[in-house]
Amino acid sequence: MINPYEILETIRMIDQEKLDIRTITMGISLRDCIDGDGNLARKKIYNKIIKCAKDLVKVGEKIESKYGIPIINKRVAVTPISIIGEATDEKNYVEFAKTMDKVADAIGIDFIGGFSALVHKGYTNGDKILIESIPEALSSTKKVCSSVNVATTKTGINMDAVKQMGTIIKKTSELTAKQGGIGATKLVVFTNAPEDNPFMAGAFHGIGEPECVINVGISGPGVVRAVVKNLKDAPFDKVAEEIKKTVFKITRVGQLVALEASKLLNIPFGIVD
């Protein structure tokens, strides 16, 4: 049964407490774009992303209009480029980043993630090339985001990668110094990187993910803050219970948007984060 109070509560969350859908992120597998010829691989990547995500922005705007819920970003995450580029004999993957940037502009999204490498147990040749390419890639593109996973709880820490990423972050910042070091804000160094993360700059489409998927990220700190403020003198267990209920409601809003996007795009729904 529809509860009018809960409807008004959701409206208040959006209007006064800054509840929004931070992102609709489409994850796209590029494994079928692998080619020994780098130019052909990049052409396949461009065409695949266009095919899958050409309507992403339009659908996001349609959902915003239908439900009155702000959707701040529309994004794409792809298979780590270190895996795709490794099949080529290229010694630099900057052109892959430029292709990602070009297709992001073409479909009108805010960011594209996946200029990434997973090196928690060690480097492959493709990982080494990608990591060395990061400073130039992020300084020569606007919408590309990069990430490197250097550790997991199970395997431990790749300390060589930790040391190298310090240098990479510094160089990336230096190359974008005139823009306030913005390149470094598009780079994440992970431990335990999730394969279905919808948030930038760390989003990539993991190898255990399906062909294409819709993941949604929500932002509700203002809503939670309002709950805590209104329960200033309440006992701890009461505060915890109200936060739990509020987060559930916020998540259901994210689920609503994700399911609607999944239906309109005919792409499976993945997760709400």
C-alpha positions as a printed NumPy array, in Angstrom:
array([[  0.   ,   0.   ,   0.   ],
       [  1.29 ,   3.465,  -0.924],
       [  2.031,   5.576,   2.135],
       [  1.547,   9.337,   1.468],
       [  3.984,  10.178,   4.276],
       [  6.768,   8.178,   2.626],
       [  6.102,   9.914,  -0.708],
       [  6.408,  13.315,   0.964],
       [  9.495,  12.122,   2.823],
       [ 11.193,  11.173,  -0.445],
       [ 10.285,  14.544,  -1.983],
       [ 11.817,  16.269,   1.047],
       [ 14.986,  14.185,   0.728],
       [ 15.401,  15.317,  -2.879],
       [ 14.298,  18.933,  -2.46 ],
       [ 15.826,  19.866,   0.898],
       [ 18.434,  17.249,   1.799],
       [ 20.194,  16.941,  -1.582],
       [ 19.413,  13.289,  -2.283],
       [ 20.463,  12.465,  -5.827],
       [ 21.502,   9.658,  -8.097],
       [ 25.206,  10.331,  -8.357],
       [ 25.629,   8.221, -11.467],
       [ 24.178,   5.745, -13.891],
       [ 27.2  ,   3.786, -15.083],
       [ 27.065,   1.335, -17.956],
       [ 29.679,  -1.4  , -17.774],
       [ 30.773,  -2.716, -21.177],
       [ 33.001,  -5.695, -21.925],
       [ 35.661,  -4.987, -24.552],
       [ 37.111,  -8.487, -24.641],
       [ 35.657,  -9.066, -28.104],
       [ 37.541,  -5.938, -29.264],
       [ 40.971,  -7.492, -28.714],
       [ 43.068,  -7.381, -31.876],
       [ 46.762,  -7.624, -32.66 ],
       [ 46.429,  -4.44 , -34.703],
       [ 46.034,  -1.498, -32.314],
       [ 44.184,   0.626, -34.858],
       [ 41.638,  -2.122, -35.47 ],
       [ 41.255,  -2.706, -31.731],
       [ 40.525,   0.987, -31.165],
       [ 38.021,   1.025, -34.023],
       [ 36.237,  -1.956, -32.472],
       [ 36.241,  -0.256, -29.062],
       [ 34.727,   2.926, -30.468],
       [ 32.014,   1.062, -32.365],
       [ 31.157,  -1.228, -29.439],
       [ 30.719,   1.638, -26.985],
       [ 28.63 ,   3.602, -29.485],
       [ 26.425,   0.558, -30.053],
       [ 25.862,  -0.127, -26.351],
       [ 25.748,   3.356, -24.831],
       [ 24.425,   5.668, -27.54 ],
       [ 21.121,   6.15 , -25.665],
       [ 22.503,   6.259, -22.109],
       [ 22.328,  10.033, -21.674],
       [ 18.897,  10.297, -23.292],
       [ 17.512,   7.567, -21.034],
       [ 19.021,   9.188, -17.946],
       [ 17.384,  12.5  , -18.799],
       [ 14.064,  10.757, -19.441],
       [ 14.15 ,   9.123, -15.993],
       [ 15.045,  12.447, -14.364],
       [ 12.025,  14.046, -16.001],
       [  9.673,  11.167, -15.162],
       [ 10.513,  10.825, -11.465],
       [ 11.967,  14.229, -10.601],
       [ 15.132,  12.609,  -9.255],
       [ 18.401,  14.386, -10.138],
       [ 20.866,  12.139, -11.984],
       [ 24.166,  13.979, -11.801],
       [ 26.383,  11.865, -14.069],
       [ 26.038,   9.361, -16.878],
       [ 29.167,   7.264, -17.23 ],
       [ 30.69 ,   4.233, -18.924],
       [ 33.167,   1.715, -17.495],
       [ 35.055,  -0.716, -19.728],
       [ 37.293,  -3.763, -19.454],
       [ 40.767,  -2.766, -18.18 ],
       [ 42.656,  -1.445, -21.186],
       [ 45.831,  -3.227, -20.061],
       [ 44.085,  -6.473, -21.068],
       [ 42.926,  -5.143, -24.439],
       [ 46.176,  -3.425, -25.368],
       [ 48.34 ,  -6.386, -24.43 ],
       [ 47.468,  -8.209, -27.649],
       [ 49.142,  -5.454, -29.675],
       [ 52.85 ,  -4.746, -30.008],
       [ 52.369,  -1.081, -29.064],
       [ 54.677,   0.399, -26.432],
       [ 52.294,   3.128, -25.311],
       [ 48.525,   3.027, -24.749],
       [ 47.785,   6.751, -24.963],
       [ 45.926,   6.267, -28.255],
       [ 43.529,   3.914, -26.465],
       [ 42.816,   6.675, -23.946],
       [ 42.216,   9.161, -26.749],
       [ 39.748,   6.756, -28.373],
       [ 37.928,   6.447, -25.045],
       [ 37.796,  10.239, -24.771],
       [ 36.524,  10.589, -28.326],
       [ 33.69 ,   8.116, -27.851],
       [ 32.765,   9.695, -24.496],
       [ 32.297,  13.01 , -26.293],
       [ 30.33 ,  11.337, -29.078],
       [ 27.716,   9.841, -26.73 ],
       [ 27.68 ,  12.825, -24.36 ],
       [ 28.65 ,  11.075, -21.114],
       [ 30.508,  12.774, -18.274],
       [ 33.318,  10.25 , -17.703],
       [ 34.622,   6.94 , -18.986],
       [ 36.599,   4.6  , -16.745],
       [ 38.725,   1.565, -17.435],
       [ 42.151,   2.882, -18.354],
       [ 43.157,   0.416, -15.693],
       [ 45.471,  -2.38 , -14.604],
       [ 45.239,  -5.06 , -11.905],
       [ 48.713,  -5.731, -10.511],
       [ 48.132,  -6.948,  -6.945],
       [ 50.206, -10.102,  -7.574],
       [ 52.51 ,  -8.752, -10.247],
       [ 52.785,  -7.122, -13.658],
       [ 52.096,  -8.424, -17.129],
       [ 53.697,  -6.609, -20.052],
       [ 50.403,  -4.862, -20.773],
       [ 50.139,  -3.698, -17.165],
       [ 53.603,  -2.156, -17.315],
       [ 52.842,  -0.307, -20.537],
       [ 49.498,   0.989, -19.305],
       [ 50.86 ,   2.295, -16.008],
       [ 53.698,   4.12 , -17.747],
       [ 51.122,   5.614, -20.138],
       [ 48.877,   7.037, -17.394],
       [ 50.434,  10.527, -17.006],
       [ 50.301,  11.326, -20.719],
       [ 46.908,   9.652, -21.141],
       [ 45.248,  11.681, -18.382],
       [ 46.936,  14.927, -19.378],
       [ 45.839,  14.598, -23.016],
       [ 42.192,  13.645, -22.373],
       [ 39.276,  15.233, -20.508],
       [ 36.861,  12.441, -19.625],
       [ 39.098,   9.389, -19.208],
       [ 39.602,   7.979, -15.709],
       [ 42.285,   5.536, -14.64 ],
       [ 42.788,   3.057, -11.807],
       [ 45.39 ,   0.558, -10.644],
       [ 44.753,  -2.178,  -8.094],
       [ 47.955,  -2.747,  -6.101],
       [ 46.772,  -5.054,  -3.298],
       [ 44.111,  -7.46 ,  -2.073],
       [ 43.413,  -8.943,   1.334],
       [ 44.04 , -12.428,  -0.062],
       [ 47.25 , -11.835,  -2.027],
       [ 48.884,  -9.01 ,  -0.083],
       [ 50.502,  -5.818,  -1.362],
       [ 52.577,  -5.336,  -4.493],
       [ 55.054,  -2.884,  -2.972],
       [ 56.816,  -2.322,  -6.304],
       [ 53.499,  -1.102,  -7.693],
       [ 52.884,   1.092,  -4.639],
       [ 56.25 ,   2.767,  -5.135],
       [ 55.707,   3.194,  -8.864],
       [ 52.232,   4.676,  -8.434],
       [ 53.646,   7.392,  -6.192],
       [ 55.83 ,   8.466,  -9.1  ],
       [ 52.96 ,   8.145, -11.592],
       [ 50.62 ,  10.295,  -9.488],
       [ 53.287,  12.987,  -9.114],
       [ 54.068,  13.017, -12.834],
       [ 50.364,  13.114, -13.745],
       [ 49.848,  16.073, -11.448],
       [ 52.862,  17.877, -12.898],
       [ 51.671,  17.393, -16.481],
       [ 48.324,  18.974, -15.57 ],
       [ 49.726,  21.641, -13.242],
       [ 48.215,  24.478, -15.284],
       [ 44.791,  22.896, -14.719],
       [ 45.327,  22.593, -10.972],
       [ 46.789,  19.089, -11.186],
       [ 43.435,  17.735, -12.332],
       [ 44.998,  14.655, -13.911],
       [ 45.651,  13.176, -10.472],
       [ 41.965,  13.561,  -9.556],
       [ 41.113,  11.152, -12.375],
       [ 43.417,   8.43 , -11.026],
       [ 42.673,   5.93 ,  -8.252],
       [ 45.091,   3.512,  -6.575],
       [ 43.077,   0.633,  -5.135],
       [ 43.234,  -2.213,  -2.719],
       [ 40.465,  -4.8  ,  -3.175],
       [ 39.091,  -3.045,  -6.26 ],
       [ 35.441,  -4.018,  -6.901],
       [ 34.633,  -5.201, -10.425],
       [ 31.262,  -3.425, -10.54 ],
       [ 32.063,  -0.048,  -8.98 ],
       [ 29.902,   2.669, -10.622],
       [ 31.908,   5.569,  -9.175],
       [ 34.704,   7.43 , -10.908],
       [ 37.58 ,   7.623, -11.066],
       [ 37.832,   3.971, -10.052],
       [ 35.188,   2.342, -12.226],
       [ 36.143,  -0.46 , -14.604],
       [ 34.236,  -3.434, -16.015],
       [ 35.661,  -6.527, -14.342],
       [ 36.373,  -9.779, -16.134],
       [ 33.699, -11.53 , -14.066],
       [ 31.015,  -9.118, -15.251],
       [ 28.463,  -9.751, -18.034],
       [ 28.622,  -8.399, -21.578],
       [ 26.906,  -5.181, -20.561],
       [ 25.326,  -4.028, -17.286],
       [ 23.753,  -1.012, -15.58 ],
       [ 25.126,  -0.015, -12.161],
       [ 23.853,   2.939, -10.14 ],
       [ 25.587,   5.044,  -7.496],
       [ 23.555,   7.075,  -5.005],
       [ 24.538,  10.042,  -2.854],
       [ 22.657,  10.635,   0.381],
       [ 24.992,  12.126,   3.022],
       [ 22.738,  15.163,   3.384],
       [ 19.791,  12.907,   4.136],
       [ 21.711,  10.923,   6.758],
       [ 23.015,  14.154,   8.279],
       [ 19.44 ,  15.42 ,   8.625],
       [ 18.428,  12.208,  10.414],
       [ 21.298,  12.505,  12.885],
       [ 20.596,  16.203,  13.461],
       [ 16.932,  15.511,  14.245],
       [ 17.921,  12.816,  16.752],
       [ 20.431,  14.923,  18.633],
       [ 19.639,  13.588,  22.11 ],
       [ 18.422,  10.122,  21.114],
       [ 20.177,   6.958,  22.36 ],
       [ 22.722,   5.361,  20.064],
       [ 20.567,   2.365,  19.118],
       [ 17.723,   4.689,  18.073],
       [ 20.077,   6.707,  15.859],
       [ 21.485,   3.528,  14.307],
       [ 17.992,   2.194,  13.585],
       [ 16.861,   5.43 ,  11.922],
       [ 20.028,   5.601,   9.805],
       [ 19.426,   2.004,   8.698],
       [ 15.834,   2.78 ,   7.68 ],
       [ 16.888,   5.938,   5.849],
       [ 19.677,   4.23 ,   3.924],
       [ 17.21 ,   1.519,   2.899],
       [ 14.85 ,   4.157,   1.486],
       [ 17.696,   5.884,  -0.355],
       [ 18.79 ,   2.565,  -1.824],
       [ 15.265,   1.824,  -3.027],
       [ 15.3  ,   5.118,  -4.945],
       [ 18.535,   3.987,  -6.592],
       [ 16.994,   0.616,  -7.376],
       [ 13.976,   2.303,  -8.977],
       [ 16.234,   4.314, -11.282],
       [ 18.435,   1.316, -12.075],
       [ 15.497,  -0.924, -12.981],
       [ 13.953,   1.777, -15.152],
       [ 17.252,   2.37 , -16.963],
       [ 17.707,  -1.379, -17.384],
       [ 14.242,  -1.685, -18.917],
       [ 14.603,   1.267, -21.287],
       [ 18.094,   0.275, -22.443],
       [ 17.346,  -3.471, -22.49 ],
       [ 20.501,  -4.107, -20.472],
       [ 20.683,  -6.13 , -17.217],
       [ 20.63 ,  -4.344, -13.86 ],
       [ 23.752,  -4.944, -11.802],
       [ 24.116,  -3.175,  -8.448],
       [ 23.212,  -0.072,  -6.443],
       [ 26.12 ,   1.402,  -4.507]])
